[in-house]
């Protein structure tokens, strides 16, 4: 880093790895501090593609804002909401598959508590996706 490049710190605390009002269960990676750590995650190899996909979804959401601002017909807005939702769900499923192939598979090699924790973590994530 050169002297002209400044490093900035976030103005807020990092988001927790669990739902608001809940604490991670003992023995889970989130409880042990592994849920949001740095390092090669399952999606790392596809990071650029994922960011591109998320930017496209962000554009869809901005389009929704414009539609509401321009008083577009309700059903047309709802159609775009459905498309945006499906795009996010598709992204989530892709990320979940990569998590299973990388993180859960690595834990399977170790076995024991680590594997149990990763399976429980993946199951909870699947449950959250199904409820959304």
N, C-alpha and C positions, 0 to 999 in steps of 0.2 A: 504494500500500500504506500503510495507517495504521500508527501506531506500535504499536498493539496486535496487529497481524498479524505473526507471525514467519515468516520464510522458513526452511524446513528443507532440509538437504542430505542425500542418501542416505548410509547407513552403509557402503555397499559400492561397489565400482567398477562402472561400467556394463558390461552384458553385451556381448561382442564381436559383430560382425556376421557371424561365421563359426563353423564348428563347432569345438568344443574340440580342441586338438591339431593344428589346421591353421591356416595363415596364408592370407589372401586372396591371390589371384594378382595379380601386378603388372598395372596397367592397369585393374583392376576398380574399381567405385565404392567397395567396402568397403576396398580397399587405399588408395584416395585419400581415404578419410574421408567419402565421400558416402552410404554405405549407411544410416547411422543419424542423419543430420543433421536439423535442424529445417527446417520450411518446409512448403509445401502439398504433401502427398503425394496420390496418386491416391484414397485413401480418405477424405480430409479432408471432402469434401462429405457423406459418409455416416457421419461419425464417431459421431453419436448413435445411429444405427441399429446400427452395429457394436458399440458398447458395450452396448446393450440385448441384442443377440444373445449376446455373450460372457457377460453376467450370467446369461442363461438357461442357457448351457452350464455355467457355474460351479454353478448350482443342480442341474443333472443330476449333476455330480461329487459335490456334497455329498450328493445322494440315494444315490449309490453307497456313500459312506462310511457312511451310516445303514444301508443294506441289509446291509453286511458286519458292522457293529456289532450288528445285530439278527439275525444268523445266517440271513438269507434264503437260500432254495434257490439253489444254484450257477447253474443255468440261467437263473433270473430275473435274477441279477446280471449274467451274461454278456449277456443280452438288453439290459440297460440300458447296459452297456459299449459294445455295438454301436451303440446309438442315440446315445450321446455321441460316439463316434468319427465317425459319419456327420455329426453336427452340426458338429464341428470341421473335417472335410474340406470340407463345404459352405461354411463360413466362409472357409477357405483358398482355395477356388476363386474365390469372390467377390472376395476381396482380390487374388488374382492377376490376375483380369480387369481390375480397376481399375488395377493396376500397369501392365498392358500398354497400356491405353487412355490413361493419363496419362503415366507416367514413360518408357516405351519409345517412345511416340508423340512425346513432346517430344525425346527423343534422336534419333529418326529425322529430325526437322527439322534437327538439327545435323549428323547424319551422322558419318562417320569413326570415330574411336576411341571416342567417347562412345556411339554406337549399338552398336558391337561389344561394348563393356563391358556395356551394359544387356541385350543379347540373351543374352550369356553368363551374366549374373547371373540372368535369368529362367529360362534353361535349367537352371541349377543348382538353382534353387528348385523347378522342376517335378520334377527328378530326386529331390530330397529328399521331395517329396510322394508320389511314386510308391513310394518305399521305405518309407514309413510305413504 
